[in-house]
């Protein structure tokens, strides 16, 4: 009896996850306290590696449970204190509110998004043009909105496409010539169709994901750390854009060229075409929707379009915190489309809340990084360089750390260290400005390499659409690799040959002016 209870406990532990995975997590939980008692610094790095492992295995087991167990233990064994974890959560409250309310707000705009993107998918038959459109649209929106908001839109659209196809295919309303086709052949055709459609959606999702990074790096509102860097350097929206342009404009151009090249060459899992049968299903659905659209449906689309305008204006002008704008979208969209029952509201929050919990666990890992000073040796090493070497060192160090940690955290740590170095006279103000550019581009661009670096990528990996289109951690890393290589090379070359000359030219042209930031009033954050 006792042994059967023990087996039941083990069977319940992490549910349907593979046996080897359960054993690995248990091994981590046993090893970590032993290592921490010998060297907390090593234990901190071990925890980061283990947390990345749980993210990499997201399709085997959602990372919240194993990652949560590891961080709870880390707090108990003293690698971080609950106070520091709470401080990290408070510092990132806007990101948490954004996830809770903005993603739910996008849910109530699904009809409009599906209407627009279905028209786009049906009309634009060139895959390369469609891919560039997705990538550029994501980049443009991410320059003014938050990347998480943009990726939530893309996820909503892809989920909608998949649902339409699945509904028709499972209803056996398949558009094939049945006369000379056996059941087995039909099943095989459907399977091939589905795999091709999944690959097609994977391509679009990855292009859009990289697009959010290409656009997010350009402006002070594109990513949370941009705002922190801009505040430290006392840059407004225009000055931030101009100072970054020497690196961000070439990377955007080469990013879009890479998008076209990958589609044309079919490398790294790209180049998947939309199967004709699936296109017919989506085109038929689009026509049927147009024919059956009632006056109420049309009114709902108009309301959602007006709310979309409000959303863009409110976010671009930063009228309030992003999460609060998201809450206003929920109120407006539900009030004017007749969604007033509690259970109908609940579905909107299902997508984002597990990820919100996971992100909060991630802030506990960040607390360990802070309390154990895990990045201190890297920062000291980088500051030992001078001039241009220092710029390269900062860019590469930021890039590597952003691949394994959160780019917001890395950017915040580095800009704080550079402000201290400026105050202590280790660097002058011109060098500080150049380093601020290197920190911003270093945290934003190389972090496309893994889902760890950018919350938008992590959200995509752990979203409901990822398992449907077979988008795993490994596949994301592989598909992001060509972009990572191109963006890193182009940004390093731009740092070497363009950054200083372009900055000097902007000073000469009067676009930029010298002003002492140490004498200025303390910088204030503002809304992300």
Residue pairs with C-beta under 8 A, 6 or more apart in sequence:
10 22
13 22
14 21
14 22
14 25
14 61
14 65
14 66
15 61
17 60
17 61
18 60
21 57
21 60
21 61
24 53
25 54
25 66
25 69
25 70
28 50
28 70
29 69
29 70
29 73
31 46
32 43
32 46
32 47
32 50
32 70
32 73
32 74
32 77
33 73
33 77
35 42
35 43
35 46
36 43
36 74
36 77
36 78
36 79
37 77
40 78
40 79
40 372
41 372
41 373
41 374
43 74
43 77
43 79
43 372
44 79
44 368
44 369
44 372
44 374
45 374
47 70
47 71
47 74
47 79
47 365
47 368
48 365
48 368
48 369
48 374
48 404
48 405
50 70
51 63
51 67
51 70
51 71
51 362
51 365
52 404
52 450
52 452
54 61
54 63
54 66
54 67
54 70
55 63
55 67
55 451
55 452
55 458
55 461
55 473
56 473
56 474
57 63
57 473
58 461
58 462
58 466
58 472
58 473
59 466
59 467
59 472
59 473
62 354
62 358
62 462
63 358
63 361
63 462
64 354
64 357
64 358
64 361
67 358
67 361
67 362
67 365
68 357
68 361
71 361
71 364
71 365
71 368
74 80
74 364
74 365
74 368
75 81
75 82
75 85
75 364
79 368
79 371
79 372
80 364
80 367
80 368
80 370
80 371
80 372
81 367
81 371
84 367
84 370
84 371
85 363
85 364
85 367
87 367
88 363
88 364
88 366
88 367
88 370
89 96
89 360
89 363
92 224
92 359
92 363
92 408
94 224
94 321
94 322
94 323
94 527
94 528
95 148
95 224
95 359
95 408
95 455
95 528
96 323
96 356
96 359
96 360
97 321
97 322
97 323
97 324
97 326
97 327
98 146
98 148
98 149
98 321
98 322
98 323
98 326
98 528
99 148
99 323
99 352
99 355
99 356
99 359
99 459
100 323
100 326
100 349
100 352
100 353
100 356
101 323
101 324
101 326
101 327
101 329
101 330
102 146
102 148
102 149
102 152
102 322
102 323
102 325
102 326
102 329
103 148
103 149
103 152
103 326
103 351
103 352
104 326
104 330
104 348
104 349
104 351
104 352
105 311
105 326
105 327
105 328
105 329
105 330
105 333
105 348
106 113
106 149
106 152
106 153
106 156
106 329
107 156
107 347
107 348
107 351
108 304
108 329
108 330
108 333
108 334
108 337
108 339
108 348
109 156
109 304
109 307
109 308
109 329
109 333
110 156
110 160
111 297
111 300
111 301
111 304
112 301
112 304
112 305
112 308
113 153
113 156
113 157
113 160
114 156
114 157
114 160
114 161
115 289
115 301
117 157
117 160
117 161
118 160
118 161
118 164
118 282
118 285
118 286
118 289
119 286
120 130
120 133
121 130
121 161
121 274
121 279
121 282
122 279
122 282
122 283
122 286
124 130
124 133
127 200
127 203
127 263
127 271
127 272
127 273
127 274
128 259
128 260
128 263
128 264
130 204
131 203
131 204
131 207
131 259
131 260
131 262
131 263
131 270
132 207
132 256
132 259
132 260
134 154
134 204
134 207
134 208
134 211
135 207
135 208
135 210
135 211
135 214
135 255
135 256
135 259
136 211
136 256
137 208
137 211
138 150
138 151
138 154
138 207
138 208
138 209
138 210
138 211
138 212
138 214
138 215
139 211
139 212
139 214
139 215
139 252
139 255
140 215
141 149
141 150
141 153
141 212
141 215
142 150
142 211
142 212
142 213
142 214
142 215
142 216
142 222
143 215
143 216
143 218
143 219
143 221
143 222
144 219
144 221
144 222
144 312
144 315
144 316
145 221
145 311
145 312
145 315
145 316
146 221
146 222
146 223
146 315
146 322
146 528
147 212
147 213
147 215
147 216
147 222
147 223
147 454
147 455
147 456
148 455
148 456
148 459
149 315
149 322
149 326
150 208
150 211
150 212
150 456
151 208
151 209
151 212
151 456
151 457
151 459
151 460
152 352
152 459
154 204
154 205
154 208
154 209
154 460
155 205
155 351
155 459
155 460
155 463
155 464
155 465
158 201
158 204
158 205
158 465
158 469
159 464
159 465
159 468
161 201
161 282
162 197
162 201
162 465
162 468
162 469
164 281
164 282
164 285
165 194
165 197
165 278
165 281
165 282
168 174
168 281
168 284
168 285
169 190
169 193
169 194
169 281
174 186
174 190
174 277
175 277
175 280
175 281
175 284
176 186
176 189
176 277
178 186
181 189
189 277
192 275
193 275
193 277
193 278
196 272
196 273
196 274
196 275
196 278
197 274
197 275
197 278
198 468
198 469
198 470
199 269
199 272
200 272
200 273
200 274
200 275
200 278
201 465
201 469
202 269
202 272
202 469
202 470
202 471
202 475
202 479
203 263
203 269
203 270
203 271
203 272
205 460
205 465
205 469
205 471
206 270
206 471
206 476
206 479
206 480
207 259
209 448
209 456
209 457
209 460
209 480
210 255
210 259
210 448
210 480
210 483
211 255
212 454
212 456
213 444
213 445
213 447
213 448
213 454
213 456
213 487
214 251
214 252
214 255
214 256
214 487
215 222
215 252
216 222
216 223
216 226
216 444
216 456
217 223
217 226
217 244
217 248
217 251
217 440
217 441
217 444
217 445
218 241
218 244
218 245
218 248
218 252
219 226
219 237
219 240
219 241
219 244
220 226
220 227
220 229
220 230
220 235
220 236
220 237
220 240
220 241
221 227
221 237
221 315
221 316
221 318
221 528
222 444
223 407
223 408
223 411
223 443
223 444
223 454
224 408
224 528
225 407
225 408
225 410
225 411
225 412
225 415
225 440
225 443
225 444
226 240
226 411
226 440
226 444
227 525
227 526
227 528
228 408
228 411
228 412
228 415
228 525
229 411
229 415
229 436
229 439
229 440
230 236
230 240
231 523
231 524
231 525
231 526
232 415
232 416
232 418
232 419
232 436
232 517
232 523
233 415
233 432
233 433
233 436
233 517
233 523
234 515
234 517
234 520
234 523
235 243
239 512
242 506
242 511
242 512
243 433
243 436
243 437
243 503
243 506
243 512
244 437
244 440
244 441
245 502
246 437
246 494
246 498
246 499
246 502
246 503
247 437
247 441
247 491
247 494
247 495
247 498
247 499
248 441
250 490
250 491
250 493
250 494
250 498
251 441
251 445
251 487
251 490
251 491
251 494
254 486
254 487
254 490
255 483
255 486
255 487
258 482
258 483
258 486
262 268
262 270
262 271
262 482
263 270
263 271
264 271
265 271
267 482
268 478
268 479
268 481
268 482
269 475
269 478
269 479
270 479
293 301
296 338
300 336
300 337
303 332
303 333
303 336
303 337
304 333
304 337
307 329
307 332
307 333
310 328
310 329
310 332
311 325
311 329
313 319
314 320
314 325
314 328
315 322
315 325
318 526
318 527
319 325
320 328
320 527
321 527
321 528
322 527
322 528
330 345
330 348
333 339
334 340
334 345
339 345
351 463
351 464
354 462
355 458
355 459
355 462
355 463
358 458
358 462
359 455
359 458
362 406
365 405
366 405
366 406
366 409
368 374
369 375
369 405
369 409
375 401
375 405
375 410
375 413
378 397
378 401
379 397
379 413
379 414
379 417
381 393
381 397
382 390
382 393
382 394
382 397
383 390
383 417
383 421
383 426
385 392
385 393
387 431
388 496
388 500
390 427
390 431
390 435
391 434
391 435
391 438
391 495
391 499
392 438
392 492
392 495
392 496
394 414
394 435
394 438
394 439
394 442
395 438
395 441
395 442
395 491
395 492
395 495
396 442
397 414
397 442
398 410
398 411
398 414
398 438
398 439
398 442
398 443
398 446
399 442
399 443
399 445
399 446
399 447
399 488
400 446
401 410
402 410
402 411
402 442
402 443
402 444
402 446
402 447
402 453
403 446
403 447
403 449
403 450
403 452
403 453
404 450
404 452
404 453
405 452
405 453
406 452
406 453
406 455
407 443
407 444
407 447
407 453
407 454
408 443
408 455
410 443
411 439
411 440
411 443
414 439
414 443
415 436
415 439
418 427
418 432
418 435
418 436
418 439
419 432
421 427
421 432
422 428
422 429
422 432
422 517
422 518
423 518
427 435
429 514
429 516
429 517
429 518
432 517
433 503
434 499
434 500
434 503
437 499
438 495
441 491
441 495
443 453
445 487
445 488
445 491
446 453
446 484
446 487
446 488
447 453
447 454
448 454
448 457
448 480
448 483
448 484
448 487
449 477
449 480
449 481
449 484
450 457
450 473
450 476
450 477
450 480
451 457
451 458
451 460
451 461
451 473
451 476
451 477
452 458
457 476
457 480
460 466
460 471
460 476
461 471
461 472
461 473
461 476
465 471
466 472
503 512
506 512
507 513
507 514
517 523
